Amino acid sequence: MENDELAIARRFATALEEAAKTGDWREVYPCLAAEVEWVTPKRTLSGIDEVEHDLIWASPPEHLDQEFQVGDWAELGDGRAAVEVRQTYRLKGSGDFAYQRDLRIEITIRDGKISRYERRRVG
């Protein structure tokens, strides 16, 4: 993976983490290609318009705070990269542990934008 692509992947991951915590997706959208394919275990969205419209469900939980442990990006070749993420949820106020999940995120970068995003649970 070229240094530019690695920088794009890191910038995207930072924007995505902030969006998951705050519900503000404005920094994520500029990272995405117009024809982006957004794949999660529950659904697949095609195109930036669909992602912008249908990702409103991805707002942070009202009574939980989120923490992220993000691994190092692994190059998969042909503009593709993957990263392992541990997402931990804690109760707001007390900080007590609620639950956690391990995720694998794979992206494809074309022309400086994320053209494919896929998230799945691991473990």
N, CA, C and O atoms as CSV, one atom per row, in Angstrom:
chain,resi,resn,atom,element,x,y,z
A,1,MET,N,N,0.859,-1.173,0.000
A,1,MET,CA,C,0.000,0.000,0.000
A,1,MET,C,C,0.897,1.225,0.000
A,1,MET,O,O,1.829,1.321,0.799
A,2,GLU,N,N,0.619,2.144,-0.882
A,2,GLU,CA,C,1.403,3.365,-0.950
A,2,GLU,C,C,1.152,4.232,0.273
A,2,GLU,O,O,0.115,4.117,0.926
A,3,ASN,N,N,2.108,5.097,0.575
A,3,ASN,CA,C,1.966,5.983,1.738
A,3,ASN,C,C,0.701,6.828,1.656
A,3,ASN,O,O,0.040,7.052,2.670
A,4,ASP,N,N,0.351,7.307,0.434
A,4,ASP,CA,C,-0.872,8.100,0.274
A,4,ASP,C,C,-2.107,7.289,0.648
A,4,ASP,O,O,-3.009,7.790,1.320
A,5,GLU,N,N,-2.140,6.036,0.210
A,5,GLU,CA,C,-3.287,5.181,0.529
A,5,GLU,C,C,-3.355,4.884,2.023
A,5,GLU,O,O,-4.441,4.839,2.599
A,6,LEU,N,N,-2.213,4.682,2.643
A,6,LEU,CA,C,-2.185,4.454,4.086
A,6,LEU,C,C,-2.685,5.687,4.832
A,6,LEU,O,O,-3.408,5.559,5.820
A,7,ALA,N,N,-2.313,6.861,4.378
A,7,ALA,CA,C,-2.794,8.108,4.987
A,7,ALA,C,C,-4.307,8.236,4.813
A,7,ALA,O,O,-5.001,8.673,5.732
A,8,ILE,N,N,-4.820,7.861,3.647
A,8,ILE,CA,C,-6.270,7.896,3.398
A,8,ILE,C,C,-6.973,6.929,4.344
A,8,ILE,O,O,-7.996,7.274,4.937
A,9,ALA,N,N,-6.431,5.720,4.489
A,9,ALA,CA,C,-7.029,4.716,5.378
A,9,ALA,C,C,-7.064,5.221,6.815
A,9,ALA,O,O,-8.076,5.071,7.499
A,10,ARG,N,N,-5.986,5.808,7.270
A,10,ARG,CA,C,-5.939,6.316,8.649
A,10,ARG,C,C,-6.898,7.484,8.851
A,10,ARG,O,O,-7.586,7.554,9.870
A,11,ARG,N,N,-6.948,8.396,7.890
A,11,ARG,CA,C,-7.866,9.537,7.993
A,11,ARG,C,C,-9.313,9.054,8.031
A,11,ARG,O,O,-10.124,9.556,8.809
A,12,PHE,N,N,-9.627,8.077,7.186
A,12,PHE,CA,C,-10.969,7.499,7.156
A,12,PHE,C,C,-11.299,6.838,8.491
A,12,PHE,O,O,-12.394,7.030,9.019
A,13,ALA,N,N,-10.362,6.060,9.045
A,13,ALA,CA,C,-10.599,5.373,10.318
A,13,ALA,C,C,-10.836,6.369,11.448
A,13,ALA,O,O,-11.695,6.148,12.301
A,14,THR,N,N,-10.088,7.450,11.456
A,14,THR,CA,C,-10.268,8.487,12.476
A,14,THR,C,C,-11.644,9.127,12.348
A,14,THR,O,O,-12.338,9.325,13.345
A,15,ALA,N,N,-12.036,9.451,11.116
A,15,ALA,CA,C,-13.354,10.061,10.880
A,15,ALA,C,C,-14.472,9.091,11.256
A,15,ALA,O,O,-15.483,9.493,11.832
A,16,LEU,N,N,-14.288,7.823,10.931
A,16,LEU,CA,C,-15.300,6.811,11.234
A,16,LEU,C,C,-15.458,6.619,12.740
A,16,LEU,O,O,-16.576,6.491,13.238
A,17,GLU,N,N,-14.349,6.599,13.457
A,17,GLU,CA,C,-14.410,6.464,14.916
A,17,GLU,C,C,-15.145,7.646,15.538
A,17,GLU,O,O,-15.985,7.462,16.419
A,18,GLU,N,N,-14.839,8.837,15.090
A,18,GLU,CA,C,-15.506,10.036,15.618
A,18,GLU,C,C,-17.004,9.997,15.309
A,18,GLU,O,O,-17.826,10.354,16.154
A,19,ALA,N,N,-17.353,9.565,14.103
A,19,ALA,CA,C,-18.769,9.468,13.732
A,19,ALA,C,C,-19.504,8.463,14.609
A,19,ALA,O,O,-20.642,8.702,15.013
A,20,ALA,N,N,-18.854,7.337,14.905
A,20,ALA,CA,C,-19.479,6.322,15.761
A,20,ALA,C,C,-19.713,6.851,17.168
A,20,ALA,O,O,-20.691,6.486,17.820
A,21,LYS,N,N,-18.813,7.713,17.635
A,21,LYS,CA,C,-18.937,8.268,18.984
A,21,LYS,C,C,-19.930,9.420,19.065
A,21,LYS,O,O,-20.624,9.573,20.071
A,22,THR,N,N,-20.002,10.229,18.015
A,22,THR,CA,C,-20.799,11.461,18.075
A,22,THR,C,C,-22.060,11.443,17.223
A,22,THR,O,O,-22.988,12.209,17.481
A,23,GLY,N,N,-22.108,10.586,16.218
A,23,GLY,CA,C,-23.232,10.592,15.292
A,23,GLY,C,C,-23.070,11.611,14.176
A,23,GLY,O,O,-23.962,11.742,13.338
A,24,ASP,N,N,-21.963,12.333,14.140
A,24,ASP,CA,C,-21.691,13.336,13.107
A,24,ASP,C,C,-20.830,12.702,12.012
A,24,ASP,O,O,-19.640,12.459,12.213
A,25,TRP,N,N,-21.431,12.440,10.867
A,25,TRP,CA,C,-20.777,11.728,9.772
A,25,TRP,C,C,-20.160,12.654,8.726
A,25,TRP,O,O,-19.653,12.170,7.714
A,26,ARG,N,N,-20.189,13.959,8.937
A,26,ARG,CA,C,-19.719,14.905,7.917
A,26,ARG,C,C,-18.269,14.699,7.496
A,26,ARG,O,O,-17.930,14.963,6.342
A,27,GLU,N,N,-17.414,14.240,8.386
A,27,GLU,CA,C,-16.006,14.029,8.039
A,27,GLU,C,C,-15.778,12.708,7.304
A,27,GLU,O,O,-14.741,12.521,6.669
A,28,VAL,N,N,-16.747,11.795,7.389
A,28,VAL,CA,C,-16.627,10.508,6.710
A,28,VAL,C,C,-16.929,10.653,5.226
A,28,VAL,O,O,-16.206,10.106,4.394
A,29,TYR,N,N,-17.973,11.373,4.886
A,29,TYR,CA,C,-18.439,11.449,3.500
A,29,TYR,C,C,-17.380,11.889,2.498
A,29,TYR,O,O,-17.320,11.304,1.417
A,30,PRO,N,N,-16.538,12.883,2.788
A,30,PRO,CA,C,-15.524,13.271,1.806
A,30,PRO,C,C,-14.488,12.173,1.526
A,30,PRO,O,O,-13.782,12.234,0.519
A,31,CYS,N,N,-14.395,11.192,2.392
A,31,CYS,CA,C,-13.458,10.083,2.196
A,31,CYS,C,C,-13.997,9.045,1.208
A,31,CYS,O,O,-13.243,8.202,0.720
A,32,LEU,N,N,-15.292,9.105,0.913
A,32,LEU,CA,C,-15.960,8.067,0.138
A,32,LEU,C,C,-16.118,8.447,-1.323
A,32,LEU,O,O,-16.392,9.601,-1.655
A,33,ALA,N,N,-15.940,7.451,-2.196
A,33,ALA,CA,C,-16.189,7.626,-3.629
A,33,ALA,C,C,-17.690,7.735,-3.870
A,33,ALA,O,O,-18.488,7.227,-3.083
A,34,ALA,N,N,-18.068,8.390,-4.944
A,34,ALA,CA,C,-19.489,8.555,-5.276
A,34,ALA,C,C,-20.180,7.200,-5.433
A,34,ALA,O,O,-21.357,7.063,-5.096
A,35,GLU,N,N,-19.467,6.212,-5.935
A,35,GLU,CA,C,-20.042,4.883,-6.178
A,35,GLU,C,C,-19.698,3.880,-5.077
A,35,GLU,O,O,-19.701,2.673,-5.320
A,36,VAL,N,N,-19.405,4.362,-3.882
A,36,VAL,CA,C,-18.981,3.500,-2.779
A,36,VAL,C,C,-19.967,2.361,-2.532
A,36,VAL,O,O,-21.182,2.526,-2.639
A,37,GLU,N,N,-19.407,1.212,-2.202
A,37,GLU,CA,C,-20.215,0.076,-1.760
A,37,GLU,C,C,-19.919,-0.095,-0.274
A,37,GLU,O,O,-18.765,-0.288,0.109
A,38,TRP,N,N,-20.965,-0.025,0.578
A,38,TRP,CA,C,-20.838,-0.047,2.040
A,38,TRP,C,C,-21.500,-1.321,2.542
A,38,TRP,O,O,-22.725,-1.439,2.504
A,39,VAL,N,N,-20.708,-2.273,3.009
A,39,VAL,CA,C,-21.206,-3.610,3.350
A,39,VAL,C,C,-21.065,-3.841,4.851
A,39,VAL,O,O,-19.973,-3.720,5.405
A,40,THR,N,N,-22.180,-4.175,5.505
A,40,THR,CA,C,-22.186,-4.561,6.913
A,40,THR,C,C,-22.929,-5.893,7.011
A,40,THR,O,O,-23.550,-6.326,6.041
A,41,PRO,N,N,-22.871,-6.540,8.166
A,41,PRO,CA,C,-23.576,-7.827,8.284
A,41,PRO,C,C,-25.079,-7.731,8.017
A,41,PRO,O,O,-25.694,-8.717,7.611
A,42,LYS,N,N,-25.672,-6.572,8.236
A,42,LYS,CA,C,-27.126,-6.462,8.099
A,42,LYS,C,C,-27.586,-5.924,6.752
A,42,LYS,O,O,-28.723,-6.167,6.345
A,43,ARG,N,N,-26.703,-5.183,6.043
A,43,ARG,CA,C,-27.159,-4.613,4.774
A,43,ARG,C,C,-25.998,-4.118,3.948
A,43,ARG,O,O,-24.884,-3.938,4.442
A,44,THR,N,N,-26.285,-3.902,2.670
A,44,THR,CA,C,-25.316,-3.332,1.739
A,44,THR,C,C,-25.932,-2.083,1.134
A,44,THR,O,O,-27.064,-2.100,0.651
A,45,LEU,N,N,-25.167,-1.001,1.168
A,45,LEU,CA,C,-25.596,0.263,0.580
A,45,LEU,C,C,-24.720,0.549,-0.635
A,45,LEU,O,O,-23.523,0.265,-0.625
A,46,SER,N,N,-25.313,1.106,-1.668
A,46,SER,CA,C,-24.587,1.392,-2.905
A,46,SER,C,C,-24.685,2.867,-3.235
A,46,SER,O,O,-25.777,3.401,-3.427
A,47,GLY,N,N,-23.543,3.517,-3.301
A,47,GLY,CA,C,-23.485,4.928,-3.681
A,47,GLY,C,C,-23.520,5.856,-2.481
A,47,GLY,O,O,-24.107,5.542,-1.445
A,48,ILE,N,N,-22.882,7.001,-2.641
A,48,ILE,CA,C,-22.763,7.964,-1.543
A,48,ILE,C,C,-24.129,8.475,-1.091
A,48,ILE,O,O,-24.332,8.705,0.101
A,49,ASP,N,N,-25.067,8.655,-2.020
A,49,ASP,CA,C,-26.392,9.150,-1.631
A,49,ASP,C,C,-27.091,8.171,-0.695
A,49,ASP,O,O,-27.693,8.582,0.297
A,50,GLU,N,N,-27.016,6.899,-0.999
A,50,GLU,CA,C,-27.645,5.892,-0.146
A,50,GLU,C,C,-26.946,5.827,1.211
A,50,GLU,O,O,-27.604,5.691,2.243
A,51,VAL,N,N,-25.615,5.924,1.213
A,51,VAL,CA,C,-24.870,5.897,2.474
A,51,VAL,C,C,-25.264,7.102,3.329
A,51,VAL,O,O,-25.545,6.953,4.519
A,52,GLU,N,N,-25.286,8.289,2.730
A,52,GLU,CA,C,-25.649,9.491,3.494
A,52,GLU,C,C,-27.062,9.410,4.034
A,52,GLU,O,O,-27.319,9.842,5.158
A,53,HIS,N,N,-27.966,8.875,3.269
A,53,HIS,CA,C,-29.370,8.817,3.681
A,53,HIS,C,C,-29.629,7.706,4.695
A,53,HIS,O,O,-30.356,7.913,5.667
A,54,ASP,N,N,-29.043,6.535,4.477
A,54,ASP,CA,C,-29.395,5.360,5.274
A,54,ASP,C,C,-28.474,5.079,6.452
A,54,ASP,O,O,-28.753,4.166,7.230
A,55,LEU,N,N,-27.386,5.829,6.613
A,55,LEU,CA,C,-26.517,5.608,7.768
A,55,LEU,C,C,-26.995,6.366,8.999
A,55,LEU,O,O,-26.285,6.410,10.003
A,56,ILE,N,N,-28.171,6.958,8.944
A,56,ILE,CA,C,-28.685,7.660,10.114
A,56,ILE,C,C,-28.918,6.701,11.276
A,56,ILE,O,O,-28.958,7.129,12.430
A,57,TRP,N,N,-29.072,5.409,10.988
A,57,TRP,CA,C,-29.240,4.408,12.042
A,57,TRP,C,C,-27.950,4.219,12.829
A,57,TRP,O,O,-27.972,3.644,13.917
A,58,ALA,N,N,-26.834,4.692,12.301
A,58,ALA,CA,C,-25.537,4.451,12.935
A,58,ALA,C,C,-25.175,5.570,13.910
A,58,ALA,O,O,-24.064,6.099,13.868
A,59,SER,N,N,-26.095,5.921,14.770
A,59,SER,CA,C,-25.812,6.944,15.773
A,59,SER,C,C,-25.392,6.260,17.072
A,59,SER,O,O,-25.736,5.103,17.309
A,60,PRO,N,N,-24.653,6.973,17.904
A,60,PRO,CA,C,-24.169,6.345,19.136
A,60,PRO,C,C,-25.313,6.019,20.093
A,60,PRO,O,O,-26.319,6.728,20.120
A,61,PRO,N,N,-25.166,4.955,20.876
A,61,PRO,CA,C,-26.193,4.604,21.855
A,61,PRO,C,C,-26.329,5.701,22.914
A,61,PRO,O,O,-25.333,6.292,23.329
A,62,GLU,N,N,-27.549,5.968,23.343
A,62,GLU,CA,C,-27.803,7.044,24.304
A,62,GLU,C,C,-27.159,6.817,25.661
A,62,GLU,O,O,-26.682,7.767,26.282
A,63,HIS,N,N,-27.136,5.601,26.124
A,63,HIS,CA,C,-26.694,5.325,27.488
A,63,HIS,C,C,-25.312,4.669,27.558
A,63,HIS,O,O,-24.889,4.202,28.616
A,64,LEU,N,N,-24.615,4.641,26.414
A,64,LEU,CA,C,-23.319,3.985,26.376
A,64,LEU,C,C,-22.263,4.892,25.748
A,64,LEU,O,O,-22.549,5.652,24.822
A,65,ASP,N,N,-21.051,4.801,26.262
A,65,ASP,CA,C,-19.892,5.416,25.637
A,65,ASP,C,C,-19.133,4.312,24.917
A,65,ASP,O,O,-19.197,3.143,25.299
A,66,GLN,N,N,-18.411,4.703,23.865
A,66,GLN,CA,C,-17.653,3.732,23.092
A,66,GLN,C,C,-16.161,4.038,23.155
A,66,GLN,O,O,-15.748,5.198,23.164
A,67,GLU,N,N,-15.377,2.991,23.197
A,67,GLU,CA,C,-13.929,3.099,23.105
A,67,GLU,C,C,-13.491,2.200,21.957
A,67,GLU,O,O,-14.109,1.168,21.697
A,68,PHE,N,N,-12.432,2.593,21.276
A,68,PHE,CA,C,-11.931,1.807,20.159
A,68,PHE,C,C,-10.448,1.532,20.330
A,68,PHE,O,O,-9.671,2.428,20.662
A,69,GLN,N,N,-10.071,0.305,20.104
A,69,GLN,CA,C,-8.670,-0.068,19.988
A,69,GLN,C,C,-8.486,-0.490,18.539
A,69,GLN,O,O,-9.023,-1.509,18.105
A,70,VAL,N,N,-7.725,0.298,17.798
A,70,VAL,CA,C,-7.553,0.071,16.373
A,70,VAL,C,C,-6.150,-0.461,16.126
A,70,VAL,O,O,-5.163,0.145,16.542
A,71,GLY,N,N,-6.072,-1.596,15.448
A,71,GLY,CA,C,-4.784,-2.191,15.124
A,71,GLY,C,C,-4.092,-1.457,13.983
A,71,GLY,O,O,-4.497,-0.363,13.589
A,72,ASP,N,N,-3.063,-2.069,13.474
A,72,ASP,CA,C,-2.336,-1.517,12.335
A,72,ASP,C,C,-2.988,-1.990,11.040
A,72,ASP,O,O,-3.475,-3.118,10.954
A,73,TRP,N,N,-2.993,-1.130,10.050
A,73,TRP,CA,C,-3.533,-1.481,8.752
A,73,TRP,C,C,-2.648,-2.528,8.094
A,73,TRP,O,O,-1.423,-2.413,8.116
A,74,ALA,N,N,-3.261,-3.543,7.512
A,74,ALA,CA,C,-2.554,-4.584,6.766
A,74,ALA,C,C,-2.874,-4.423,5.287
A,74,ALA,O,O,-4.039,-4.310,4.905
A,75,GLU,N,N,-1.860,-4.413,4.477
A,75,GLU,CA,C,-2.041,-4.297,3.032
A,75,GLU,C,C,-2.506,-5.634,2.472
A,75,GLU,O,O,-1.929,-6.678,2.774
A,76,LEU,N,N,-3.553,-5.595,1.654
A,76,LEU,CA,C,-4.084,-6.805,1.027
A,76,LEU,C,C,-3.798,-6.843,-0.464
A,76,LEU,O,O,-4.094,-7.836,-1.129
A,77,GLY,N,N,-3.225,-5.772,-0.993
A,77,GLY,CA,C,-2.923,-5.684,-2.423
A,77,GLY,C,C,-4.043,-5.042,-3.211
A,77,GLY,O,O,-5.203,-5.052,-2.799
A,78,ASP,N,N,-3.675,-4.481,-4.358
A,78,ASP,CA,C,-4.631,-3.877,-5.287
A,78,ASP,C,C,-5.482,-2.788,-4.629
A,78,ASP,O,O,-6.686,-2.705,-4.872
A,79,GLY,N,N,-4.845,-1.945,-3.789
A,79,GLY,CA,C,-5.551,-0.835,-3.156
A,79,GLY,C,C,-6.422,-1.238,-1.980
A,79,GLY,O,O,-7.202,-0.427,-1.481
A,80,ARG,N,N,-6.299,-2.478,-1.531
A,80,ARG,CA,C,-7.127,-2.980,-0.439
A,80,ARG,C,C,-6.316,-3.040,0.846
A,80,ARG,O,O,-5.111,-3.291,0.830
A,81,ALA,N,N,-7.006,-2.804,1.961
A,81,ALA,CA,C,-6.367,-2.851,3.272
A,81,ALA,C,C,-7.387,-3.313,4.301
A,81,ALA,O,O,-8.595,-3.205,4.092
A,82,ALA,N,N,-6.878,-3.831,5.419
A,82,ALA,CA,C,-7.753,-4.311,6.500
A,82,ALA,C,C,-7.171,-3.895,7.836
A,82,ALA,O,O,-5.963,-3.720,7.989
A,83,VAL,N,N,-8.073,-3.743,8.805
A,83,VAL,CA,C,-7.669,-3.401,10.165
A,83,VAL,C,C,-8.600,-4.119,11.137
A,83,VAL,O,O,-9.790,-4.283,10.872
A,84,GLU,N,N,-8.043,-4.538,12.252
A,84,GLU,CA,C,-8.821,-5.161,13.325
A,84,GLU,C,C,-9.151,-4.084,14.357
A,84,GLU,O,O,-8.299,-3.268,14.708
A,85,VAL,N,N,-10.385,-4.090,14.835
A,85,VAL,CA,C,-10.854,-3.080,15.782
A,85,VAL,C,C,-11.574,-3.768,16.933
A,85,VAL,O,O,-12.404,-4.649,16.709
A,86,ARG,N,N,-11.264,-3.375,18.153
A,86,ARG,CA,C,-12.022,-3.821,19.328
A,86,ARG,C,C,-12.856,-2.632,19.781
A,86,ARG,O,O,-12.319,-1.574,20.109
A,87,GLN,N,N,-14.155,-2.808,19.798
A,87,GLN,CA,C,-15.105,-1.773,20.181
A,87,GLN,C,C,-15.655,-2.143,21.560
A,87,GLN,O,O,-16.283,-3.188,21.728
A,88,THR,N,N,-15.410,-1.275,22.539
A,88,THR,CA,C,-15.854,-1.520,23.909
A,88,THR,C,C,-16.921,-0.494,24.282
A,88,THR,O,O,-16.754,0.704,24.052
A,89,TYR,N,N,-18.006,-0.974,24.853
A,89,TYR,CA,C,-19.100,-0.121,25.293
A,89,TYR,C,C,-19.101,-0.065,26.810
A,89,TYR,O,O,-18.976,-1.090,27.481
A,90,ARG,N,N,-19.242,1.149,27.350
A,90,ARG,CA,C,-19.314,1.359,28.800
A,90,ARG,C,C,-20.535,2.213,29.114
A,90,ARG,O,O,-20.949,3.045,28.307
A,91,LEU,N,N,-21.105,1.998,30.297
A,91,LEU,CA,C,-22.255,2.784,30.718
A,91,LEU,C,C,-21.839,4.229,30.953
A,91,LEU,O,O,-20.833,4.501,31.609
A,92,LYS,N,N,-22.626,5.150,30.409
A,92,LYS,CA,C,-22.353,6.570,30.648
A,92,LYS,C,C,-22.485,6.857,32.137
A,92,LYS,O,O,-23.326,6.277,32.823
A,93,GLY,N,N,-21.661,7.738,32.612
A,93,GLY,CA,C,-21.707,8.106,34.020
A,93,GLY,C,C,-20.812,7.233,34.872
A,93,GLY,O,O,-19.834,7.716,35.443
A,94,SER,N,N,-21.135,5.941,34.965
A,94,SER,CA,C,-20.354,5.054,35.836
A,94,SER,C,C,-19.105,4.520,35.147
A,94,SER,O,O,-18.111,4.229,35.812
A,95,GLY,N,N,-19.141,4.388,33.829
A,95,GLY,CA,C,-18.008,3.815,33.106
A,95,GLY,C,C,-17.928,2.304,33.209
A,95,GLY,O,O,-16.958,1.695,32.757
A,96,ASP,N,N,-18.965,1.688,33.814
A,96,ASP,CA,C,-18.967,0.236,33.949
A,96,ASP,C,C,-19.018,-0.434,32.577
A,96,ASP,O,O,-19.674,0.056,31.657
A,97,PHE,N,N,-18.326,-1.545,32.456
A,97,PHE,CA,C,-18.284,-2.314,31.223
A,97,PHE,C,C,-19.679,-2.825,30.869
A,97,PHE,O,O,-20.379,-3.367,31.723
A,98,ALA,N,N,-20.082,-2.652,29.607
A,98,ALA,CA,C,-21.350,-3.193,29.130
A,98,ALA,C,C,-21.086,-4.410,28.236
A,98,ALA,O,O,-21.563,-5.508,28.523
A,99,TYR,N,N,-20.334,-4.214,27.165
A,99,TYR,CA,C,-19.948,-5.322,26.294
A,99,TYR,C,C,-18.894,-4.840,25.306
A,99,TYR,O,O,-18.607,-3.647,25.209
A,100,GLN,N,N,-18.328,-5.791,24.579
A,100,GLN,CA,C,-17.375,-5.418,23.548
A,100,GLN,C,C,-17.540,-6.349,22.365
A,100,GLN,O,O,-18.113,-7.433,22.477
A,101,ARG,N,N,-17.023,-5.902,21.222
A,101,ARG,CA,C,-17.036,-6.748,20.036
A,101,ARG,C,C,-15.778,-6.476,19.231
A,101,ARG,O,O,-15.242,-5.368,19.224
A,102,ASP,N,N,-15.331,-7.511,18.560
A,102,ASP,CA,C,-14.167,-7.401,17.695
A,102,ASP,C,C,-14.642,-7.356,16.253
A,102,ASP,O,O,-15.495,-8.141,15.837
A,103,LEU,N,N,-14.080,-6.435,15.505
A,103,LEU,CA,C,-14.483,-6.210,14.130
A,103,LEU,C,C,-13.275,-6.283,13.207
A,103,LEU,O,O,-12.141,-6.048,13.623
A,104,ARG,N,N,-13.532,-6.603,11.981
A,104,ARG,CA,C,-12.534,-6.491,10.917
A,104,ARG,C,C,-13.135,-5.567,9.868
A,104,ARG,O,O,-14.246,-5.784,9.384
A,105,ILE,N,N,-12.385,-4.545,9.534
A,105,ILE,CA,C,-12.806,-3.601,8.504
A,105,ILE,C,C,-11.860,-3.744,7.325
A,105,ILE,O,O,-10.640,-3.669,7.476
A,106,GLU,N,N,-12.434,-3.950,6.152
A,106,GLU,CA,C,-11.658,-3.993,4.923
A,106,GLU,C,C,-12.131,-2.872,4.023
A,106,GLU,O,O,-13.331,-2.643,3.875
A,107,ILE,N,N,-11.175,-2.173,3.418
A,107,ILE,CA,C,-11.507,-1.091,2.510
A,107,ILE,C,C,-10.761,-1.274,1.196
A,107,ILE,O,O,-9.726,-1.937,1.130
A,108,THR,N,N,-11.311,-0.674,0.166
A,108,THR,CA,C,-10.636,-0.580,-1.117
A,108,THR,C,C,-10.550,0.896,-1.457
A,108,THR,O,O,-11.533,1.630,-1.357
A,109,ILE,N,N,-9.358,1.322,-1.860
A,109,ILE,CA,C,-9.125,2.721,-2.208
A,109,ILE,C,C,-8.886,2.816,-3.712
A,109,ILE,O,O,-8.029,2.123,-4.260
A,110,ARG,N,N,-9.641,3.665,-4.359
A,110,ARG,CA,C,-9.489,3.943,-5.788
A,110,ARG,C,C,-9.515,5.459,-5.973
A,110,ARG,O,O,-10.401,6.145,-5.463
A,111,ASP,N,N,-8.545,5.959,-6.699
A,111,ASP,CA,C,-8.476,7.393,-6.999
A,111,ASP,C,C,-8.579,8.256,-5.746
A,111,ASP,O,O,-9.234,9.299,-5.755
A,112,GLY,N,N,-7.931,7.818,-4.668
A,112,GLY,CA,C,-7.867,8.610,-3.449
A,112,GLY,C,C,-9.115,8.590,-2.580
A,112,GLY,O,O,-9.215,9.367,-1.630
A,113,LYS,N,N,-10.060,7.722,-2.884
A,113,LYS,CA,C,-11.313,7.628,-2.112
A,113,LYS,C,C,-11.602,6.176,-1.757
A,113,LYS,O,O,-11.109,5.253,-2.407
A,114,ILE,N,N,-12.403,5.989,-0.723
A,114,ILE,CA,C,-12.841,4.649,-0.329
A,114,ILE,C,C,-13.958,4.236,-1.292
A,114,ILE,O,O,-15.031,4.839,-1.309
A,115,SER,N,N,-13.688,3.195,-2.094
A,115,SER,CA,C,-14.706,2.726,-3.042
A,115,SER,C,C,-15.484,1.531,-2.503
A,115,SER,O,O,-16.564,1.207,-2.997
A,116,ARG,N,N,-14.925,0.882,-1.487
A,116,ARG,CA,C,-15.623,-0.234,-0.844
A,116,ARG,C,C,-15.235,-0.277,0.628
A,116,ARG,O,O,-14.065,-0.144,0.987
A,117,TYR,N,N,-16.243,-0.465,1.466
A,117,TYR,CA,C,-16.071,-0.611,2.916
A,117,TYR,C,C,-16.824,-1.864,3.305
A,117,TYR,O,O,-17.985,-2.044,2.938
A,118,GLU,N,N,-16.154,-2.732,4.051
A,118,GLU,CA,C,-16.843,-3.920,4.556
A,118,GLU,C,C,-16.458,-4.121,6.010
A,118,GLU,O,O,-15.280,-4.148,6.365
A,119,ARG,N,N,-17.471,-4.260,6.834
A,119,ARG,CA,C,-17.284,-4.494,8.265
A,119,ARG,C,C,-17.934,-5.814,8.643
A,119,ARG,O,O,-19.069,-6.101,8.264
A,120,ARG,N,N,-17.185,-6.611,9.402
A,120,ARG,CA,C,-17.767,-7.857,9.899
A,120,ARG,C,C,-17.211,-8.149,11.293
A,120,ARG,O,O,-16.115,-7.720,11.655
A,121,ARG,N,N,-17.987,-8.875,12.038
A,121,ARG,CA,C,-17.547,-9.298,13.375
A,121,ARG,C,C,-16.605,-10.465,13.243
A,121,ARG,O,O,-16.734,-11.296,12.344
A,122,VAL,N,N,-15.649,-10.512,14.160
A,122,VAL,CA,C,-14.711,-11.642,14.185
A,122,VAL,C,C,-14.694,-12.207,15.589
A,122,VAL,O,O,-15.037,-11.525,16.555
A,123,GLY,N,N,-14.298,-13.438,15.688
A,123,GLY,CA,C,-14.178,-14.062,17.008
A,123,GLY,C,C,-15.427,-14.642,17.557
A,123,GLY,O,O,-15.422,-15.186,18.661
